[in-house]
């Protein structure tokens, strides 16, 4: 499948990214539950871009192989970065006064979760959802 790249620099882009990832998951034949998990995760990560960095990108790649499908999403920004990733992944941690469920919630929703960040150099989060096909 093709790769889609969506620029994020406003609230409307959150909706575009969410819909694009949902459409890709649907085209791959993923269940509604999988579509919802990946779309919810992308919504959270793109909201983080707007809140903390102002702008960034979402790269969506779908893969269909014999017996399984996989959607990978990479969300990147050049914002302030995260000083302590382990702390940021803890339930209840928030620098914005929120509930602190964003990153830990995303990590629980997906099978693959990787975050790279360095203060002053931005953050990149890679997530993926896979589904075995019964053919």
trRosetta pair geometry for C-beta under 8 A, 3 or more apart (Angstrom, degrees):
i j d omega theta_ij theta_ji phi_ij phi_ji
1 24 7.2 118 153 -154 150 99
1 27 7.4 123 -124 110 138 124
1 28 7.2 -63 -45 -83 155 95
1 61 7.1 144 85 -173 100 57
1 62 3.8 -14 70 78 155 98
1 63 6.5 -128 26 -77 102 30
1 64 6.4 85 -30 -1 107 97
2 62 7.8 25 55 40 47 95
3 59 6.2 1 180 -174 110 93
3 60 6.8 161 -159 80 59 50
3 61 4.6 -17 -107 -93 91 87
4 20 5.6 -138 115 176 155 131
4 24 7.0 -138 13 -67 129 132
4 59 7.3 166 85 -153 49 46
4 60 4.6 -6 57 55 97 103
4 61 8.0 -172 24 -70 63 45
5 57 6.0 -12 -170 -171 95 117
5 58 7.2 158 -155 81 47 50
5 59 5.1 -11 -103 -103 78 77
5 60 7.8 -169 -75 20 34 70
6 13 6.4 155 157 -166 108 97
6 16 5.8 177 -154 116 137 110
6 17 4.9 -177 89 -90 153 84
6 20 6.0 171 -51 30 140 160
6 57 6.8 148 77 -159 48 63
6 58 4.5 -11 58 58 100 100
6 59 7.9 -170 22 -74 67 34
6 60 7.4 31 -3 -6 106 108
7 13 6.7 -83 101 -132 57 143
7 55 7.2 -5 178 -169 88 104
7 56 8.0 170 -159 94 53 30
7 57 5.9 -36 -107 -102 50 77
8 13 4.4 166 -126 125 59 139
8 14 7.1 68 -139 -67 109 58
8 17 6.5 -5 -83 -43 109 139
8 46 5.3 -147 -127 -147 147 98
8 49 4.8 51 112 107 140 152
8 50 6.9 -104 160 -57 108 81
8 55 6.0 163 93 -154 65 53
8 56 4.9 -10 59 63 113 72
8 57 6.4 -173 11 -88 90 21
8 58 6.0 78 -38 -17 117 98
8 77 7.8 -66 72 -85 120 101
9 13 6.2 86 33 -10 47 153
9 50 7.9 126 -159 -102 20 80
9 54 6.9 15 -139 150 74 69
9 55 3.9 4 -99 -109 88 105
9 56 7.9 158 -69 19 64 44
10 13 5.3 108 60 -2 65 102
10 50 7.2 74 -141 -114 14 117
11 14 5.7 -39 -165 15 47 115
11 15 7.5 40 146 -10 67 98
11 50 6.5 66 -79 -125 59 161
12 15 5.8 -53 -163 36 45 111
12 16 6.4 46 142 -20 72 105
13 16 5.2 -49 -143 38 42 115
13 17 6.1 43 156 -21 70 102
13 46 6.8 -145 114 -175 89 131
13 50 8.0 159 62 -69 107 113
14 17 6.0 -55 -149 36 27 108
14 18 6.3 27 153 -18 62 110
14 43 6.1 67 178 -138 102 66
14 46 4.5 162 -115 112 76 127
14 47 6.0 51 -119 -67 138 68
14 50 6.8 -49 -56 -23 116 136
15 18 5.7 -55 -145 38 30 113
15 19 6.2 26 158 -15 65 109
16 19 6.0 -60 -146 40 27 106
16 20 6.1 27 157 -20 64 111
17 20 5.7 -56 -144 37 28 112
17 21 6.3 23 160 -14 64 107
17 42 5.3 -150 135 161 105 121
17 43 7.8 164 89 -81 103 47
17 46 5.0 150 59 -68 153 155
17 58 4.5 73 -133 40 125 164
17 60 7.9 165 -157 -44 76 123
18 21 6.2 -60 -149 38 25 105
18 22 6.3 24 154 -17 63 110
18 39 4.9 70 -164 -164 82 90
18 42 5.4 169 -95 93 60 114
18 43 5.0 33 -90 -71 123 88
18 46 7.4 -116 -46 28 85 143
19 22 5.6 -56 -145 39 32 112
19 23 6.1 34 156 -21 67 107
19 39 7.8 52 -73 -132 26 118
20 23 5.7 -52 -145 36 29 111
20 24 6.4 30 155 -19 63 105
20 58 7.8 133 72 105 132 128
20 60 5.9 -179 129 10 107 159
21 24 5.7 -51 -146 36 33 112
21 25 6.3 34 154 -18 64 106
21 38 5.4 -139 153 132 119 107
21 39 5.5 168 89 -93 108 64
21 42 4.7 152 13 -24 159 161
21 58 7.7 -78 -52 159 115 133
21 60 5.3 -150 -94 -114 77 137
21 71 6.9 115 -163 163 85 139
21 73 5.9 1 -115 -85 130 137
22 25 5.8 -56 -148 38 30 111
22 26 6.3 32 152 -20 65 107
22 35 5.1 67 -144 -175 77 101
22 36 7.9 40 -115 -77 105 38
22 38 7.3 167 -83 84 54 98
22 39 4.4 23 -68 -80 99 128
23 26 5.6 -54 -146 37 31 113
23 27 6.3 31 155 -20 65 106
24 27 5.7 -54 -146 36 30 111
24 28 6.5 30 153 -19 63 107
24 60 5.4 -179 -8 154 164 129
24 62 4.7 -159 178 -52 106 126
24 71 5.8 124 117 -125 113 126
25 28 5.7 -58 -152 36 31 112
25 30 4.2 -56 178 44 87 138
25 34 6.0 -164 -173 117 128 96
25 35 4.3 165 103 -104 134 74
25 38 5.5 158 -67 51 144 142
25 39 7.4 -106 17 -42 143 91
25 62 7.5 -163 -76 -104 39 117
25 71 5.2 -59 -87 -32 81 159
25 129 7.3 10 -116 76 121 129
26 29 7.8 53 175 -64 33 19
26 30 6.7 -81 -78 50 27 85
26 35 5.8 40 -60 -103 77 136
27 62 6.8 22 81 -175 107 176
28 62 5.0 -147 -67 -163 122 125
28 63 7.9 32 -123 58 131 34
28 64 5.7 -167 -140 -75 86 105
28 69 4.1 137 168 -174 114 142
28 70 7.9 -135 -166 39 154 22
28 71 6.3 -148 0 -58 159 102
28 131 7.8 129 124 42 115 117
29 64 7.7 82 20 -117 110 122
29 69 5.9 159 57 -26 93 157
29 131 7.6 -143 100 86 82 134
29 133 6.6 39 104 -105 137 119
30 34 4.0 -105 173 88 115 133
30 35 5.6 146 99 -54 112 78
30 38 7.8 23 126 6 165 134
30 69 6.1 -129 -64 93 85 134
30 71 7.0 -52 -41 -13 149 124
30 129 7.1 64 -137 116 148 119
30 131 5.2 149 -120 3 80 148
31 34 4.7 99 55 7 78 100
31 35 7.0 -137 99 -4 43 87
31 131 6.6 166 0 -122 90 151
32 35 5.4 -52 -147 36 34 116
32 36 6.3 35 154 -20 66 106
33 36 5.8 -56 -149 37 29 111
33 37 6.4 32 153 -22 64 105
34 37 5.6 -50 -145 33 33 113
34 38 6.4 22 161 -10 66 106
34 129 5.3 154 -162 151 97 136
34 131 5.6 -54 -79 -58 163 129
35 38 6.4 -63 -149 41 25 101
35 39 6.0 21 157 -15 64 116
36 39 5.8 -58 -138 42 27 109
36 40 6.0 29 161 -21 65 109
37 40 6.1 -57 -146 35 23 109
37 41 6.4 23 155 -18 60 110
37 109 4.6 175 -163 179 92 100
37 110 6.7 151 151 -77 111 62
37 129 5.9 131 94 -101 119 148
38 41 5.6 -54 -149 36 32 115
38 42 6.4 31 154 -18 65 106
38 71 5.8 23 -131 88 163 134
38 73 6.8 137 -169 -12 103 134
38 109 7.8 174 -71 139 34 115
38 110 7.0 81 -97 -97 69 102
38 127 7.4 166 -132 118 79 120
38 129 4.8 -108 -68 7 111 140
39 42 5.8 -54 -147 37 31 109
39 43 6.4 38 152 -24 64 103
40 43 5.6 -50 -151 31 32 115
40 44 6.7 30 153 -16 63 104
40 109 6.2 -134 83 -144 114 162
41 44 5.9 -57 -154 36 31 109
41 45 6.3 22 155 -12 66 110
41 73 7.4 145 104 59 115 142
41 106 4.6 103 -138 -137 89 90
41 109 5.0 -163 -67 88 109 137
41 110 5.7 48 -92 -44 162 115
41 127 5.6 -134 151 127 145 169
42 45 5.8 -58 -141 43 32 107
42 46 6.0 26 162 -14 68 110
42 58 6.6 66 -153 -145 109 142
42 73 5.8 -83 -88 173 105 166
42 75 7.2 167 -133 -68 68 129
43 46 6.2 -63 -144 41 23 103
43 47 6.3 27 156 -22 62 108
44 47 5.8 -55 -149 33 28 112
44 48 6.7 32 151 -21 62 103
44 102 5.0 168 -173 -152 116 84
44 103 7.8 -180 144 -67 126 38
44 105 6.6 -167 -106 83 168 115
44 106 5.3 -150 81 -65 140 111
45 48 5.5 -49 -155 30 35 116
45 49 7.0 42 146 -23 63 96
45 58 7.7 120 103 -103 117 108
45 73 7.8 149 55 124 154 124
45 75 4.2 123 149 52 132 175
45 106 6.3 82 -53 -108 96 156
45 125 5.6 -134 -132 68 130 140
45 127 7.6 -149 -43 -4 151 133
46 49 5.2 -38 -153 24 44 117
46 50 6.8 42 151 -15 66 98
46 56 7.8 -156 -129 68 65 113
46 58 6.3 -29 -84 -60 110 132
46 75 6.6 -123 -68 -137 64 131
47 50 5.8 -53 -152 38 36 109
47 51 6.0 29 153 -15 69 113
47 102 7.6 -126 78 -129 115 129
48 51 5.7 -60 -139 44 30 108
48 52 5.6 -11 176 14 69 117
48 53 7.7 43 134 6 69 100
48 75 7.9 84 63 139 113 139
48 102 6.3 128 -67 167 115 147
48 103 7.8 64 -81 -62 153 89
48 123 7.9 -61 134 80 126 145
49 52 7.0 -78 -131 52 15 83
49 53 5.2 -51 -157 50 58 113
49 54 7.6 -77 157 56 70 21
49 55 6.8 5 164 -173 108 10
49 56 4.1 -113 -141 26 128 126
49 75 6.8 -122 -51 176 120 108
49 77 4.9 172 -128 -67 89 134
49 79 7.3 -170 -142 -30 54 133
50 53 7.7 -21 -46 56 8 71
50 54 6.9 42 -146 -120 38 22
51 96 6.3 -17 171 -94 135 156
52 77 7.3 121 90 95 95 159
52 79 4.9 85 126 165 87 160
52 80 6.4 -105 173 32 96 100
52 96 7.9 -105 -71 -60 92 124
52 123 7.9 22 101 16 138 134
53 56 5.5 54 95 -46 142 112
53 77 3.6 85 107 166 176 142
53 78 6.5 124 -161 60 123 44
53 79 2.6 -103 -97 -59 91 120
53 80 7.1 -150 -91 6 71 66
53 122 6.7 55 -117 -124 136 86
53 123 7.5 -136 -55 30 135 99
54 77 7.9 133 49 -159 57 125
54 79 6.9 147 18 -95 77 101
55 77 6.9 151 96 -134 40 97
55 78 8.0 -6 81 37 81 90
56 75 6.7 57 129 177 134 73
56 76 5.5 -169 -171 97 107 48
56 77 3.2 -66 -86 -86 128 81
56 78 7.1 171 -99 5 82 63
56 79 7.3 -49 -63 -24 116 101
56 122 7.7 145 -109 -152 112 121
57 75 7.5 -175 93 -146 49 44
57 76 5.3 -3 56 58 88 93
57 77 7.7 169 18 -77 59 53
58 73 6.3 -14 -169 -168 93 102
58 74 7.4 157 -156 80 44 49
58 75 5.3 -7 -105 -103 77 77
59 73 6.9 156 79 -155 52 50
59 74 4.5 -6 55 56 105 97
59 75 7.9 -159 23 -69 67 36
59 76 7.7 18 -1 5 105 107
60 71 6.9 -12 -167 -171 88 100
60 72 7.7 158 -154 85 42 50
60 73 5.3 -8 -103 -105 70 84
61 71 7.2 161 84 -155 48 53
61 72 4.9 -11 62 61 99 95
61 73 7.7 -177 24 -77 67 40
62 69 7.1 -12 -172 -173 92 99
62 70 7.4 158 -157 87 49 50
62 71 5.1 -19 -104 -104 73 80
63 69 6.8 159 87 -159 58 53
63 70 4.6 -9 59 60 106 94
63 71 7.5 -175 21 -79 72 35
63 72 7.3 30 -5 -1 113 101
64 69 5.0 -11 -106 -109 73 88
65 68 5.7 3 64 60 93 77
65 69 7.6 172 27 -86 62 40
65 70 7.8 9 10 7 102 103
67 132 6.3 -23 162 -153 80 79
67 133 5.8 -170 -167 52 27 88
67 135 6.9 -115 -96 22 52 115
68 130 5.9 11 175 -178 120 105
68 131 6.5 168 -155 86 75 42
68 132 5.0 -43 -98 -108 93 50
68 133 5.9 -170 -90 4 29 84
69 130 6.9 169 89 -152 47 60
69 131 5.3 -5 57 56 91 91
69 133 6.3 74 -13 -44 93 111
70 128 5.9 6 -176 -176 102 115
70 129 7.2 171 -149 88 58 42
70 130 4.3 -16 -100 -102 88 87
70 131 7.7 180 -77 20 48 60
71 128 6.6 172 87 -148 47 66
71 129 5.5 -1 54 56 94 87
71 130 7.9 -176 21 -79 57 46
72 112 7.6 -24 -114 74 91 133
72 126 6.8 -2 -173 -172 100 93
72 127 7.3 167 -152 88 56 43
72 128 4.3 -20 -100 -96 74 102
73 126 7.4 168 87 -150 47 49
73 127 5.3 -10 59 61 93 90
73 128 7.3 170 18 -82 65 51
74 124 6.5 -4 -174 -171 95 99
74 125 7.4 168 -152 86 49 45
74 126 4.8 -12 -104 -102 81 82
75 124 7.1 161 83 -153 49 50
75 125 4.9 -8 58 58 100 94
75 126 7.9 -174 22 -77 65 36
75 127 7.7 12 2 8 105 102
76 122 6.7 45 -179 155 78 130
76 123 7.2 -171 -142 95 49 50
76 124 4.4 -3 -104 -106 89 86
76 125 7.8 -171 -73 24 49 57
77 122 5.0 -161 99 -149 58 105
77 123 5.7 12 50 50 92 79
77 124 7.9 -176 24 -74 52 54
78 121 7.2 -61 -148 -177 68 38
78 122 4.1 -62 -118 -67 31 132
79 122 5.4 98 34 -113 53 67
79 123 6.5 -24 52 10 101 96
80 119 6.6 -14 163 -149 72 66
80 120 6.7 -8 -154 -74 52 36
80 122 7.9 90 40 -83 16 39
81 117 4.7 149 -158 176 80 93
81 118 5.0 -62 -143 87 149 32
81 119 4.3 -161 84 -98 128 25
81 120 5.8 -37 12 20 131 33
81 121 5.4 43 -65 49 135 60
81 122 5.7 -11 -72 18 81 9
81 123 5.8 150 -122 -54 50 82
82 85 5.4 91 108 -83 127 66
82 88 5.0 -35 -164 -32 135 158
82 115 7.6 -2 39 156 147 126
82 117 4.0 46 33 113 93 156
82 119 7.4 -110 70 -71 18 68
82 123 5.8 61 -10 -92 100 125
83 87 8.0 -11 86 48 84 127
83 119 5.1 32 -89 -67 72 121
84 87 3.8 35 113 19 120 117
84 88 6.3 154 92 -18 66 86
85 88 5.5 -57 -145 38 34 113
85 89 6.3 28 157 -17 68 108
85 115 5.8 168 -149 101 125 121
85 117 5.9 149 -80 44 107 111
86 89 6.0 -61 -150 38 28 107
86 90 7.1 41 148 -36 60 99
87 90 5.6 -45 -160 11 38 119
87 93 5.4 156 158 -131 75 162
88 93 5.8 -136 -119 105 29 135
88 103 5.6 33 144 44 92 159
89 93 7.8 22 44 42 21 134
89 103 5.5 -94 -103 120 58 120
89 104 5.5 116 -174 -79 56 79
89 107 6.4 49 -149 -26 105 155
89 115 7.5 -176 -69 30 116 148
90 93 4.7 77 71 -15 93 122
90 100 7.5 -18 98 167 69 123
90 104 6.7 -30 138 -65 7 132
91 100 6.4 103 176 119 39 105
91 101 6.6 20 -140 -102 78 67
91 104 5.1 -107 -76 80 65 172
92 99 7.4 -68 -113 166 47 57
92 100 4.3 50 175 85 13 144
92 101 7.8 32 -60 -62 37 67
93 100 4.6 141 55 -149 30 127
94 97 6.1 -122 123 15 126 8
94 98 4.5 -161 -142 57 146 72
94 99 6.7 116 -52 66 143 18
94 100 3.8 -115 -40 -70 93 85
94 102 7.9 101 -104 9 93 109
98 101 7.7 -108 135 23 106 74
98 102 7.0 47 104 -28 145 113
100 104 7.5 34 147 15 73 120
101 104 6.1 -82 -153 63 45 100
101 105 4.6 53 155 -39 83 121
102 105 5.9 -69 -148 33 10 109
102 106 6.6 6 160 -15 56 105
103 106 5.7 -50 -145 34 33 111
103 107 6.4 36 156 -21 64 104
103 115 7.2 18 -154 -73 124 156
103 125 7.8 -138 -126 -108 96 145
104 107 5.5 -53 -149 34 34 115
104 108 6.6 32 154 -18 65 105
105 108 5.8 -57 -152 36 32 109
105 109 6.4 31 153 -23 66 109
106 109 5.7 -60 -149 33 33 113
106 110 6.6 -1 167 3 68 112
106 113 6.8 135 122 -122 89 128
106 125 7.4 22 125 170 151 146
106 127 6.6 -92 168 -88 107 147
107 110 7.0 -77 -145 45 23 90
107 113 4.5 138 -124 149 72 176
110 113 5.4 124 78 -62 114 94
110 127 4.4 -47 -165 -168 177 107
110 128 6.3 117 179 60 118 34
110 129 5.5 -100 -134 -67 82 82
111 128 6.1 -55 65 93 93 79
111 129 6.0 123 8 -116 98 44
111 130 5.8 -51 35 21 155 92
112 126 7.2 -39 129 122 105 90
112 127 6.3 150 89 -158 73 40
112 128 3.9 13 48 43 119 102
112 130 8.0 62 -8 -16 107 104
113 125 7.4 -20 -161 -169 77 94
113 126 7.5 155 -153 85 30 59
113 127 5.5 6 -102 -107 67 81
114 125 7.2 161 85 -155 51 49
114 126 4.5 -3 57 56 101 101
114 127 7.8 -167 26 -70 63 45
115 123 6.8 -14 -167 -169 94 100
115 124 7.3 163 -152 87 48 51
115 125 4.9 -10 -103 -105 82 80
115 126 7.8 -165 -73 23 39 65
116 123 7.2 161 87 -154 51 52
116 124 4.9 -3 58 58 97 97
116 125 8.0 -172 26 -76 60 40
117 121 7.7 156 -171 78 51 85
117 122 7.0 -120 -133 119 73 39
117 123 4.0 -5 -100 -108 108 83
117 124 7.3 -177 -70 24 65 56
118 121 4.2 6 78 49 103 122
118 122 7.5 17 51 53 74 50
